[in-house]
Amino acid sequence: MAILGIDEVGRGPWAGPLVVGACVLGDAQIEGLTDSKKLTAKKREALAPIIREKASVGLGWISAKELDKIGMTAALCKACREAVKQIHVPFHEIVIDGTINFLRDTPLASHVQVLTKADLLVPEVSAASIVAKVARDEYMHKLAKKYPGYGFEKHVGYGTAAHRKALEELGVCPEHRKSFKPIAELIGKTETKKKATNSTKARGDKGEDAVCEYLTKSGHEIVARNWKNKFCEIDIVSRFNGVLCFTEVKYRQAGAGLDAIDKKKLEKMRFAAEFYLAKNGGGAAILAAAEVSGDNYEVTDFLVLQ
């Protein structure tokens, strides 16, 4: 009596596809079949081509993107049915590893037996798990070349410390499962950070716009905005009566306003001004600070510091 064995690989990883293997051994005798997780990579890679040569094999693939869209249960059912469609030899019984009948609501449902640890106990299921595991690992190794730095060739998408570190450094790639909690949390943190950064930058730009307008009305000529290098930066450089004015802009609602201009900050401003003068021919200069407040970005204080 021929058995169709079915097993899935890749249910838990944070990245990469879900793969379901299906296999009918028939009269084929293959030594060494067992749960793919109990075999070394070298042994699995040696067995996979033998299984493909001597048995009937099918593989159902669900991408990370589709898995996110339809959910794990639907993905398992779809991949299982795709794998079974590729089997073109007779079988009389179906054994699925685990506790869920992925062929429910199909004409084959009544032939299914679900069995925990079937990948260890039933050779056909062992063979299915080995072929699926090898195929998925090969795919992940290709992804490692397409998306270097994530370490897909080592952890094949599973949630290791190295994978988490790579995600924190590189962000999420198209092969990551965005519906999985660790990835969703990372995306959420990234989006929050982006929004916060954009919001802060937007307020800073509007604040500087208001101060530039204030300075222009006061007779200043705006020379530069957001002048910076790897050592320092200056919000606004203006010229008034031949003297360069280096102005630091502070938004009161987002912080302490001019109260933030302490001794340390003043030293940084002085260093930046001296650096600018050294790069641009020197001359007389003063330091100043402007405070912008409220949603209307009103200049509520302007202070010459030296």
ChimeraX attribute file (.defattr): number of C-alpha atoms within 10 A of each C-alpha:
attribute: neighborCount
match mode: 1-to-1
recipient: residues
	/A:1	8
	/A:2	15
	/A:3	19
	/A:4	28
	/A:5	30
	/A:6	33
	/A:7	29
	/A:8	26
	/A:9	24
	/A:10	20
	/A:11	17
	/A:12	12
	/A:13	19
	/A:14	24
	/A:15	28
	/A:16	26
	/A:17	25
	/A:18	24
	/A:19	26
	/A:20	32
	/A:21	29
	/A:22	33
	/A:23	32
	/A:24	29
	/A:25	24
	/A:26	17
	/A:27	10
	/A:28	12
	/A:29	12
	/A:30	14
	/A:31	9
	/A:32	13
	/A:33	25
	/A:34	21
	/A:35	22
	/A:36	23
	/A:37	14
	/A:38	11
	/A:39	15
	/A:40	10
	/A:41	15
	/A:42	9
	/A:43	14
	/A:44	23
	/A:45	18
	/A:46	12
	/A:47	20
	/A:48	19
	/A:49	13
	/A:50	14
	/A:51	23
	/A:52	16
	/A:53	10
	/A:54	15
	/A:55	22
	/A:56	20
	/A:57	27
	/A:58	24
	/A:59	26
	/A:60	24
	/A:61	23
	/A:62	22
	/A:63	18
	/A:64	21
	/A:65	17
	/A:66	16
	/A:67	22
	/A:68	16
	/A:69	14
	/A:70	13
	/A:71	11
	/A:72	17
	/A:73	12
	/A:74	14
	/A:75	25
	/A:76	27
	/A:77	18
	/A:78	18
	/A:79	21
	/A:80	27
	/A:81	20
	/A:82	19
	/A:83	21
	/A:84	22
	/A:85	12
	/A:86	15
	/A:87	18
	/A:88	11
	/A:89	14
	/A:90	13
	/A:91	17
	/A:92	10
	/A:93	16
	/A:94	25
	/A:95	23
	/A:96	27
	/A:97	25
	/A:98	17
	/A:99	11
	/A:100	16
	/A:101	20
	/A:102	22
	/A:103	20
	/A:104	12
	/A:105	9
	/A:106	9
	/A:107	8
	/A:108	13
	/A:109	13
	/A:110	13
	/A:111	13
	/A:112	19
	/A:113	17
	/A:114	16
	/A:115	16
	/A:116	13
	/A:117	15
	/A:118	23
	/A:119	28
	/A:120	19
	/A:121	15
	/A:122	21
	/A:123	24
	/A:124	31
	/A:125	32
	/A:126	28
	/A:127	35
	/A:128	35
	/A:129	33
	/A:130	30
	/A:131	30
	/A:132	29
	/A:133	25
	/A:134	21
	/A:135	17
	/A:136	22
	/A:137	23
	/A:138	15
	/A:139	16
	/A:140	24
	/A:141	17
	/A:142	14
	/A:143	19
	/A:144	18
	/A:145	13
	/A:146	10
	/A:147	16
	/A:148	13
	/A:149	14
	/A:150	24
	/A:151	19
	/A:152	23
	/A:153	18
	/A:154	15
	/A:155	18
	/A:156	24
	/A:157	25
	/A:158	18
	/A:159	15
	/A:160	15
	/A:161	10
	/A:162	14
	/A:163	21
	/A:164	18
	/A:165	12
	/A:166	16
	/A:167	19
	/A:168	12
	/A:169	11
	/A:170	13
	/A:171	15
	/A:172	19
	/A:173	12
	/A:174	11
	/A:175	17
	/A:176	22
	/A:177	25
	/A:178	22
	/A:179	17
	/A:180	15
	/A:181	11
	/A:182	15
	/A:183	20
	/A:184	15
	/A:185	13
	/A:186	17
	/A:187	16
	/A:188	12
	/A:189	12
	/A:190	15
	/A:191	12
	/A:192	12
	/A:193	12
	/A:194	12
	/A:195	12
	/A:196	12
	/A:197	12
	/A:198	12
	/A:199	12
	/A:200	13
	/A:201	12
	/A:202	12
	/A:203	18
	/A:204	19
	/A:205	16
	/A:206	17
	/A:207	25
	/A:208	26
	/A:209	15
	/A:210	20
	/A:211	27
	/A:212	22
	/A:213	13
	/A:214	16
	/A:215	21
	/A:216	15
	/A:217	10
	/A:218	10
	/A:219	12
	/A:220	20
	/A:221	18
	/A:222	17
	/A:223	13
	/A:224	13
	/A:225	18
	/A:226	12
	/A:227	14
	/A:228	12
	/A:229	11
	/A:230	5
	/A:231	9
	/A:232	14
	/A:233	19
	/A:234	20
	/A:235	20
	/A:236	23
	/A:237	24
	/A:238	21
	/A:239	20
	/A:240	16
	/A:241	8
	/A:242	12
	/A:243	13
	/A:244	22
	/A:245	24
	/A:246	27
	/A:247	27
	/A:248	24
	/A:249	25
	/A:250	26
	/A:251	24
	/A:252	20
	/A:253	14
	/A:254	13
	/A:255	10
	/A:256	12
	/A:257	19
	/A:258	19
	/A:259	10
	/A:260	13
	/A:261	16
	/A:262	9
	/A:263	9
	/A:264	10
	/A:265	12
	/A:266	18
	/A:267	12
	/A:268	15
	/A:269	23
	/A:270	16
	/A:271	15
	/A:272	20
	/A:273	24
	/A:274	15
	/A:275	16
	/A:276	20
	/A:277	15
	/A:278	11
	/A:279	9
	/A:280	9
	/A:281	7
	/A:282	13
	/A:283	11
	/A:284	10
	/A:285	19
	/A:286	16
	/A:287	18
	/A:288	19
	/A:289	23
	/A:290	24
	/A:291	25
	/A:292	27
	/A:293	17
	/A:294	13
	/A:295	10
	/A:296	10
	/A:297	20
	/A:298	16
	/A:299	22
	/A:300	14
	/A:301	13
	/A:302	18
	/A:303	13
	/A:304	12
	/A:305	12
	/A:306	9
